[in-house]
Amino acid sequence: MRKELFLVLVLAVIAVLAVSCSQNTTVTQTPGQASPSASTATPVKGGNETVAQQHASPDIDALTKSGYDCLKGTNLEVCRPVNYAIGSVGDTLGFAFGVVNDFPTAKKIAITVTFVNTQQGVGELPIQTDKDIMNQWLSVNNFDSYYDLQPHAQLSQPVLIKIGNEVANGVSTVPGAYVFEIQAKTYDNGFYDNYGGSQQVTVRIK
């Protein structure tokens, strides 16, 4: 009788252990493989959607299209649809710029970009800059000396600004707003004349 009771107790213990093991399964993960709940990007709230925070090179095709689009249905000679961008040291930011030849004859049109100044917000100290150093931020551009445009022909030229490490000799780049000016010019017999209004763009450094 005692042996039978002992066997019953042993069988009961075995049954309890089997149920416990089945409820505590282990998920294995291959080394280097993200688990299903892991995130590969830092989420950042943007309006009503979540976007991945990342630094990407400017989309030249999109900028070119934007330059043409901003001229549609207008009487503008020049335009730049976006005038503000935010970045960090080492980033390359892009702005669209469109031009149309509003003359009755063919014209040679040039595009120039230059540094203007800095703008400080409340509580921000003035930023010491050197114009030659700042214009080096524009060296990523490869503009032609001029572009031949027939009457009413359009040109869209992306303008790139690569945020450098310095704003003057020995002066590191600091957060603030840096203003650049884009200007179209007509070229005739070695002389350049401003064409259309100057367009300013601002680079805000975090």
N, C-alpha and C positions, 0 to 999 in steps of 0.2 A: 504493500500500500504506500509505504514511504517512497519507494523507488518510482512508482507511478506519479506521485505528487511532485517529486523532484524533476522528472522529465517534463511535466506540464509547465513548471516554472521556467525551466531552461528554454523551452519553445516560446514562451511568452516574451522572455527577454530578447530572444533573437528577432522576433517579429517587430518589437518596438524599435530596435536598432536599425532594422531595414527601412522602416518608414522614415526615421530621422535622417538617414543618409540620402534618401530620394528627395527630401525637401531642401537640402543644402548642397545643390550642385555647384561646381566651380567652372567659371568661364575662363578659358585660356586665351592669351593674346600673343600674337606673333611679335617679337621684338621690332620696334620701329613702327608698328602699326597703331594708329590712333583708335582708342576705344570708341564705341558708337556715341557716347555722350561727350566726347572731347571736341573742342572747337579749334579750328586751325586759323582763325582770324579774330582780332579783337573787335567786338561789335560796337559801333558808334551810332547813336541816334541821329538820323537826318530827316527832319520833318516827321512824317508818319511812317517812315520805314527804317529798317536797320541796314546799314551798309558796312562793308569791310573797310577798315582803316588801312590804307596802303599808299605808297608813293609810286606813281606811274608816270611814264614819259608822255608828253603831250601827244594827242592824236592829231597828226598833221592833216590827214584827210578830213576829219571832222572840223578842224579849224578853217581849212580852205573852203569847205562848204558853207560854214557860218559866215565867212567874209562875203561870199556871193549872195547868200540869202538876205543879209542886212541891206543890200542895195536894191532888192526887188521892190517895185512899187513906190520908189522914192525919187526925189530929185537931188539926192545927196551926191556930192562929188567924192567924198570919202566917208567911211564909217568904221567903227569898231563896236561890235555888239556887247562886249563885256569889257569893263574897265577896272576890275578888281580881282585879285587872286591871292591866296594864302599859301605859304610854303615855309620850308626850313632850309638851312644851309645845305647846299648840295643838290637841291631840287631844281628842275628845269620847268618853268611855267610858260604857258603859251597863250597868246592873244590873237584873235582873228582881226584882220584889217583889209578892208575892201576899197578899191578905187575904180572910178569910171572916167573915161576920157569924154569930157563934156564939150570939147572943142569941135568945130566943124572940119578940122583937119587932123591928120595923124600927129601924135605927140610922143615924145620920149618922156616917160615918167620914172622918177627915182623915189626910193623910200629910205628915209633916215630915221634912226631911233637914238635918242640921247637921254642921259640922266638929267633930271631937273633939280630935285631937292628931296628932303625928308619932311615928314609931317609927324609931329608929336601929339599924343593924346594928353589928357589931364594927368598930371603927375609924372609924365615921361620927360627925361632930360634930353636936351638937344644932342643930335648925333653928329660927330665929326666925320665928314666924308671928303674924299678926293675924287673929282670928276673923272680923271683918267682911270682910276681904279674901278670906279662904278661902271664906266663904259666897257670895261673888260667883261662884265656880266653879260654883255650883248654879243660877245665873240662867237657864240654858237650859231649866229645867223650867217647866212651866205647869200646876201642880196646881190643881184646883178647891179652893174653901174647904173643902168636904166633899162626900162622895158618899153618896147615899141607897142603903142596902142593906137589902133585905128579909131575913127570917130565912133563914140558910144560903146567902144569895147571896154570890157571890165577886167580887173585884175584882183585876185585875192592872194594876199601874202601873209602867212602866219608869222608872227613876231615872237621870238623865244627869249626868255631871260633866265639865265642860270645863276642862282644865288651863290655868290662867292664867299670865301672864308673871311675876306677883309673888305672894309669900306674905305680904308685909307692905309697908307704904309704903316705897318705895325699895329693897326687898329682892327680888332676882330669885329666881325659882323654881329650886331645886337638886334634884339626884337624892335620892331618899329615899322613905319610905313615909308616906302621908297617909291618916289614918283618918276616915271619915265614919259617921254614925249615922242609920239610917232607923227612924222610929217611927210606928206607926199610933195614932190617937187617936179616941176617941168624942167627939162634939160634942153638947152638950145645954144649951139655955138660956144660951148664951154662954160655957159652960165646956168646956174640953177635958180629958179624962182619958186617960192612956196605956192602950193596948189591945194585948194581946199583948206579947211580949218585944221589946226593941230589937234591931235587926239592924245589925251593923257591917260595913262594906265598906272595903277598903283599895286605894288607888291607889298603885301603885309607879311612880315616875318614873325613867326611865333616865338 
